[in-house]
Amino acid sequence: MNTLDFITSVANRAVKNPAEVLVQVAQCSMAVGSQEIYRSLEEKLPASIAVDYSGCDGACFAGPKIHSEKDVSEYLEGIRVTSTGDSNVRNYIDSQTRIVLEHAGNISASDIYGYIANKGFSALAKVLSQPPEQTVDMVEESGLRGRGGAYFPVSIKWRSAMSTASKERHIVINAEEGEPGVFKDRHVMESVPFRLIEGALIAAYATK
């Protein structure tokens, strides 16, 4: 069984339906009580109702937020539910084209099976089916650049690593790309951590 077949088989076995209750818990929403809400629901919800957490969808102004298929307001003791839907949030998100953060806030941040069920690791499977050099060529043709202020071309970095004489190489993830103190890459780690891991695996294979 090749890698793509294996990932496909895992995706087919994975639970395609998200948790019935999904609480957005991230650094920004913790300031307005999202972590306490998540813990409260974990303790009070019946075992028959699945609860999990996700990262932030970027609409921090509307937090804390809960995606729920059922009315769970009775379990939120001491918390005033102010909205059951916000068109401003929907308009804000729908106006964007998201790639890395495509599923941010809408899938569990800790469930690898849920990530695979949403086509996670399919890019890795494709890369493993071709020579490393071909992957670097694809990255170069795409024009992909780093997330830092310099927007340095990724292909140049990867070719430099490929040409290194050392037998041992290490992939280092810079989680503080961008302007000093902004720490914007936390959204990737909080919301879609498996996408970050997938990217690191692709980089490791392409530069081996």
C-alpha positions, -999 to +999 in steps of 0.1 A: +000+000+000+015+034-010+013+065+011-017+080-007-037+047-004-029+045+033-040+081+040-072+075+020-079+044+040-074+063+072-097+091+060-124+066+051-122+052+087-121+086+103-151+102+118-162+126+091-187+144+113-172+171+136-178+172+173-214+182+181-200+211+202-168+228+191-154+256+213-129+281+198-101+282+223-071+303+213-048+329+228-071+358+218-103+342+229-089+330+263-089+366+274-127+365+272-132+332+289-132+306+261-111+281+281-135+283+311-164+277+287-147+247+272-139+232+306-175+239+318-190+221+288-166+192+292-177+187+328-214+194+324-224+180+290-238+145+289-214+118+276-237+115+246-227+150+233-192+151+219-173+183+228-139+194+214-119+226+208-106+244+178-084+274+172-096+309+163-113+315+129-098+350+129-130+369+139-116+376+174-140+405+178-169+381+181-154+357+207-158+336+226-175+314+201-191+279+201-202+259+171-230+236+182-255+214+165-276+214+197-288+240+221-263+238+250-271+271+267-285+254+297-250+240+305-234+274+303-243+284+339-234+320+347-226+328+310-250+350+291-255+339+255-255+370+234-259+357+199-269+326+180-253+337+148-236+368+135-239+378+098-210+402+103-187+373+112-199+353+082-194+383+058-159+389+073-149+353+067-166+348+033-148+379+019-114+361+024-095+335+004-079+312+029-053+286+021-032+276+052-060+286+076-088+272+054-102+251+083-093+273+112-120+274+138-141+247+121-122+215+128-107+201+160-071+213+166-062+180+183-079+153+162-055+140+135-083+118+120-104+149+115-076+166+097-070+136+075-108+135+068-105+170+054-078+160+029-050+165+054-016+149+044-028+145+008-001+170-003+025+150+015+013+118-002+017+135-036+052+148-028+063+113-017+053+099-050+078+121-069+115+129-067+125+156-042+139+179-069+105+179-086+089+192-055+114+220-052+107+229-089+070+230-081+076+253-052+097+276-073+071+277-101+044+285-075+063+316-063+059+305-027+076+329-003+082+329+034+058+344+059+083+368+073+087+405+064+114+397+038+091+373+018+122+352+009+115+326-018+111+292-003+127+274-032+160+292-027+161+281+009+153+245+000+179+244-028+205+257-004+197+229+021+198+203-007+233+214-017+247+212+018+273+185+021+263+174+056+246+140+059+224+153+087+200+182+083+174+196+106+141+214+098+136+244+121+101+260+123+103+297+129+071+304+148+078+341+150+078+352+114+067+387+107+071+420+125+087+419+160+062+410+187+033+402+163+035+364+168+010+359+140+020+324+133+004+313+165-028+310+146-014+282+125-002+263+155-034+268+175-059+261+147-042+237+122-011+223+138-012+191+117-009+214+086+023+228+101+036+193+106+027+183+071+046+212+057+077+203+078+075+168+065+073+180+029+103+203+034+123+175+050+116+152+021+122+178-006+156+188+009+169+153+019 
